[in-house]
Every structure is written in structure tokens, then in C-alpha cells.
Amino acid sequence: MPDAGAAVSDSTDAQPSSSSWKITVTIAAIMVLLALLGVGLATTSARVARDYWVSLVPIYGALCAFTAWRRSQSGGQLLAVRQVLHWLGIAGAVALDFYVRGPGETQVAAGLDALMLLALGCYLAGIHLEWPFVLVGLLLTLTLVVVAKADQYLWLLFLIGLAAIAVLIAIRRMRGGARAPTAG
């Protein structure tokens, strides 16, 4: 008869080992680096950025499923299956968004939606799997806000740039006009 004090623990409640923790942090760091690459792409091409954010869904899903699989080796594979289902749901939401939008919709909005769903997926994976993924989700959310709002103010940056050029030209003319021509 089993000891009454011994409880069957759910693998989701088990504390990760030191090596497991290092792997989780490494995976979270990889996710952050991939997100930073996406930020760079978002500033260069909306279509490439959209495709990139969409491609990150299965990559992030695989990274989280791997983390869950490593963590659940001592108590079954249920945690890994949950992560696979979680990320299939995120991928389905991204696909549904593209289907609903249709081919005539803007690529920028589709990319931002994909980024938002990716951020939500990471955040929820962090709640249910490992907390560092919450930080990745928050970083992706911040990235979404910066990318979305920066577009709205690009015209202002353009005007400031034009004003700076005008000021530089005016300064150059004033400095050039103040000099007396030298007589030879």
C-alpha cells in the first residue's frame, strides 16, 4: 500500500533542475534574439516582416514543446502535448486571420496581428510552462506597440529631418554670406 504522505505530483508543478533551468533560459534568449531580428525586418519590409512573424509561430511552438518535453520526462508527456496543442491553436488563429482578411488587405496589419498572437502565445506558455516565456511575450508586446506606433509618426520624423536640413542650409548660407570675399 502506498504511503499516505506520498503525493502523486503533476509534472507541471515540479521544479525544474539547474540544467533544465539553463536550457529554458537559453531557449528564451533564442526567442528574444529571433524577436529582435523581426524588429529589424519590420523596419525594412512589411511583407518580409509579416512572413517572418508567421514563421516564428511553429519555431516558438517547437521550442516550447521541447522545453515541456524535457521538463515532463519524469512524469509523462502530457505537458509537451499541451504545448503542441497550445501552439497549434496560435497557428490556427494566425491562419484564420489571414483567411478572414483576404488577399486585398494590408500586409502590415496582418504582420502586426501575427506578432500580437505570437506575443500572446509566448505569454500564455510562460504562465503554463516556464516564467521566462512570459518575459518573451511581454517583449513581443512592446515590440508590437513600438512597430505599430512608429509607423504613425514617420511623417513627423520626416518633417523634423526636413527642418534640420533647412536649418543646416540656412546656417551654411549665413556663414558663407558673412565672410567677405578676399581680394587678390
N, C-alpha and C positions, 0 to 999 in steps of 0.2 A: 504494500500500500504506500502511495507517495506521501511524503512529509506534508502535513497541512500548512506548514510555514513556507514551503517552496511554491512560488507562484510561477505560472507559465507566463513568460514575458512576450509581449508583442515586439517584433523586430523593429518597429517604428519608434519604440521607446528606448531601445538600447543606446547606450552612449558609445559613440564611435571611438575606436582606438587611436593612438597617436599617429600611426601610419595612415589610417583611414582619414583622419583629420587633415593631414598633409596633402593627401590626394584630393580631398574636397576643396581645399584652398587653392591647389594648383588648377583644378578644373574651373573654379570660379574666376581665377586670374586669366585663364584662357578665354573664358566667356567675356570678360571685360576687354581684353585685347581685341577680340573679334568685334565687339561693340564699338570700340574706338576706330577700328578700320571702317566700320559702317558710317561713322560720323564723317570721316574723311570722304568717303564715297558720296555721301549725301550732299556735300558741298560742290561736287564736280558734276554729277549726272543724276537726275531724278529717276530715270529708268533703271540705271545700274544699281542705284541705292535700293529701289523697290525690290528688284530681283535678289539683291544681297540679303535684305531683311527677311524675305520669304525663305531663302535658302538656309538661314540661320535656325529656322524652326526645327527641322529634323536634326541639325547638328547639336543644338542645345538639348533637344529631346534625348538624343543618344548619350550625351554627356551626363544628363541627369539620370537616365536609366542605368548607365554604367555605375554611377555613384550609388544608386539604390541597390543594384545587384551586389556590389562589393559589401555594402552595409548589411544586406539581408542574407548573406551566405550562411550565417549561423542559425537563421530561423526561417528558411523557406524563401520563395521567390515572389511572394505577394507584393512586397514593396516595389520591386522592379516592374511587375505587371501594372501596378497602379501608375507608375511614372510613364510607361509606354502609353497607357490609355489617356493619361493627362495630356501628353504632348500630341497624341492623335486628335484630341479634342481641339487643341490650339490650332493644329494644321487644318482641321476641318473648318474652323471659324475663319481662318485666313482665306481658304479656298472659297468658302461661301461669300465672303466679302467681295472677292474678285468676280464671282459669278453674278452677284446682285448688281454690282457696278456696271458690268458690261464693258465692251471694248471702247466705248466713246468717253469714258470717264477719265479724269486726270490721273496720271501716274503718280504724282506727288501725294495726293490724298490716299491712294492705295498703299503706297510705301509707308506713310505715316500710320495708317491703320494696322499694317503688318507689324510695325515697330511697337505699337501700343499693345497688340495681342501678345507679342513676344515678351514685352515687359511684364504683362500680367501673368503669363505662363511662368516666367522666372520667379516672380514674387510668390506665387502660389506653390511652386516647387520648393521654395525656401521655407514656407510655412510647414509643408508636409514632409520635407526631406531633410534639408540641411540649411541652417540660417544664412550662410554666406550667399546663397542664391537669392535671398531677399535683397541683399545689397546690390546684386547684379540687376535685379528687377527695378530697383529704385534708380540706379544709374541709367538704365534704358529709358525710364520715365523722364528723367531730367534731360536726357538726350532728345527725346521726343519734343519736349517743350522748347528747348533751345532751337532745334531744327525748324519746328513749326513757326515759332515767333520770329526767328531771324529772317525768314523769307518776307515777313510783313514789313520789316524795317530796312530791307536792302535799298529801297529808294532813298531813304534818309541817309544811309551811308554814301550813296551815290551823290546826293546833293552836298553833303559835307566834303566829299572828295573834290567836287567841282569848285566849291567855295575855297578850299585850301589851294587848289591850282590857281584860282583867280587872285587870291591874296599873294601867292608867290610871284605871279606875273606882275602884279602891281608893285610889289617890293622891288623886283628886278628893274622895272621901268623907273621907279623913283630913284633908285641908287644909280642907275645909268644916266638919268637926266640931271642929277645933282652934280655929276662930275663935269668939270669944264674941259672942253677939248684942248688938247695940248697943241701949241703952235710949233711947227717945225721950222 
